Amino acid sequence: MKLAPLAAVALIGLTTPALALDLKAMSEEEKAAFGEAVRGYLLENPEVLSEAIDVLNQRQASAEVENDRTLVKTNADAIFEDGVSYVGGNPEGDITVVEFIDYNCGYCKKAHPDVMELIATDGNIRYIVKEFPILGEQSVLASQFAIAALQVAGPEAYEKINAGFYESFRGDKTPDTLAAFARDLGLDPAPILAKMDTPEVNKIIADNHALAQRLKISGTPTFVMGGQMIRGYVPLATMQEAVAEERG
């Protein structure tokens, strides 16, 4: 409701310059008359409020997009070239898609097949995963396990674990269940478990949290697609549109 009179005054001032008065210079009687005129106009033309609020929302959305692009540009090295995150898809792709994930996030699980299809069907996307556990200790354990696998067994092992956490893993994450999970994927669990809770692994998670804070990311999944950010789950078609927009 506070926006309504402001929107009306702005509209009247822009469309009728003669009425763009300095309210501070008005007498109390003039202010009262002006207020009545604005009220009467709005009562007769209530659609003006919806139009004004739509314009305001569009401007705010545009400002947020530009702000996100600035954040991406400022933090580009940490986003795209940290040297420790998993890199898949086409390493020489013309667009880089970065995804901040939490394996316990239902929307990350929902997005997973769409992301995989985007990468497979496009063929020219460089894909980076940022392990960003925010949903408790189970999420931290999953990220530690995935990062440790990447470090000791390589990207193919990471790919199996990343997909497996979404597609097949059930129950709590413990040393025993994680070991069984690794064996089911054809991996040796011993070196992965030994690497999990180490300074090298924990630093990656801490650095990702610090990066997310700078980017004002508070939820998963969050995508960086080229120079733009998409916060939250979006379907495959929206991802494809964002990639096409970046290429365009």
SVG drawing of the C-alpha trace seen along z (x, -y; Angstrom):
<svg xmlns="http://www.w3.org/2000/svg" viewBox="-14 -27 59 81">
<polyline fill="none" stroke="black" stroke-width="0.4" points="0.0,0.0 2.9,-2.4 3.9,-2.1 0.4,-3.1 0.5,-6.9 4.2,-7.1 3.4,-5.3 0.5,-7.7 2.5,-10.8 5.3,-9.6 2.9,-8.9 1.1,-12.2 4.4,-14.1 5.8,-12.3 2.7,-12.6 1.7,-16.1 4.7,-18.2 2.6,-21.1 1.6,-19.0 5.2,-18.0 5.2,-20.2 7.5,-20.5 5.4,-19.0 7.6,-20.8 6.6,-24.1 2.9,-23.4 0.7,-24.7 -1.3,-22.2 -4.4,-23.1 -2.6,-22.5 -1.2,-19.2 -4.7,-18.1 -6.1,-19.0 -3.3,-17.3 -3.8,-14.2 -7.5,-14.2 -6.7,-14.6 -4.3,-11.6 -6.8,-9.5 -9.6,-10.3 -7.5,-9.5 -6.5,-6.1 -10.1,-5.2 -11.1,-6.0 -8.1,-4.3 -7.0,-1.4 -5.2,0.4 -2.5,-2.3 -1.3,-0.7 -0.8,2.7 1.0,1.1 3.3,-0.9 4.1,2.1 4.8,4.3 7.3,1.7 8.9,1.5 9.2,5.3 10.7,5.4 13.3,2.8 14.2,4.6 14.6,7.9 16.8,6.2 18.9,4.7 19.3,8.1 20.4,9.7 23.0,7.0 24.2,7.3 24.6,11.1 26.6,10.5 28.9,8.2 29.3,10.7 30.2,13.5 32.7,11.2 34.3,10.2 34.7,13.8 35.4,15.4 38.7,17.1 37.2,18.8 34.1,19.8 35.6,21.2 39.3,21.9 39.8,23.0 41.8,26.0 40.2,28.4 36.5,28.8 35.3,31.5 35.3,30.5 33.2,32.6 31.3,32.3 33.5,30.8 36.6,29.3 37.0,27.0 33.3,26.0 32.4,22.5 30.0,22.1 30.8,23.1 28.0,24.2 28.7,24.3 26.4,25.9 26.4,25.5 24.9,28.7 23.9,30.5 23.3,34.2 20.5,34.1 18.7,31.4 15.5,32.7 15.7,30.0 19.3,30.9 18.1,34.5 15.3,33.3 17.7,31.1 20.3,33.9 18.8,35.7 18.1,32.3 21.7,31.2 23.0,34.5 20.8,34.2 21.8,30.6 25.5,31.6 25.0,34.7 22.8,33.2 24.6,29.9 28.1,31.3 29.8,28.0 29.4,27.3 32.1,27.3 30.5,28.5 31.8,27.7 30.4,28.9 30.8,26.9 30.3,29.1 28.2,26.8 26.7,28.9 24.2,26.8 21.7,29.3 23.5,30.8 26.2,33.3 24.9,35.9 25.4,33.4 28.9,32.7 29.8,36.4 28.5,36.9 30.5,33.9 33.7,35.1 33.3,38.5 32.8,37.2 35.7,34.8 38.0,37.4 37.0,39.8 37.9,37.1 41.3,36.6 42.3,40.2 40.5,42.0 39.9,39.3 37.0,37.7 35.4,41.0 35.1,42.2 33.6,38.8 31.1,39.0 29.9,42.4 29.6,41.1 27.9,37.9 25.3,39.7 25.0,42.5 24.1,40.2 21.2,38.9 20.1,42.2 20.8,45.1 22.1,44.2 19.6,44.7 19.8,44.3 22.3,42.6 25.9,41.9 28.3,43.8 31.7,45.3 30.0,48.7 27.3,47.5 29.7,45.3 32.2,48.2 29.4,50.5 28.3,47.7 31.8,47.4 32.1,51.2 28.8,51.3 30.2,48.7 33.3,50.8 35.6,48.5 38.0,49.3 36.5,47.5 39.6,47.6 41.6,44.7 38.5,42.6 37.4,43.0 41.0,42.2 41.0,39.0 37.6,37.7 38.2,35.7 41.4,34.1 42.5,30.5 42.7,30.6 39.1,31.8 37.7,29.6 39.4,26.5 37.5,27.1 34.2,27.1 35.1,24.0 36.3,22.2 33.0,23.0 31.0,21.7 33.0,18.5 32.5,18.1 28.8,18.7 28.6,16.0 30.3,13.6 27.9,14.5 24.9,14.2 24.0,17.9 22.0,19.3 20.3,22.3 20.8,25.2 20.9,25.8 22.3,22.6 23.8,22.3 26.3,20.0 25.8,20.2 28.4,18.1 27.9,14.7 24.5,15.2 23.2,16.9 20.1,19.0 19.0,19.5 17.0,22.6 15.6,25.4 14.7,24.7 13.6,27.3 15.8,28.3 14.2,25.9 15.1,22.9 18.7,24.1 18.9,24.4 17.4,20.9 20.0,19.5 22.9,21.2 21.5,19.9 21.3,16.4 24.9,16.6 26.0,17.7 23.9,15.0"/>
</svg>
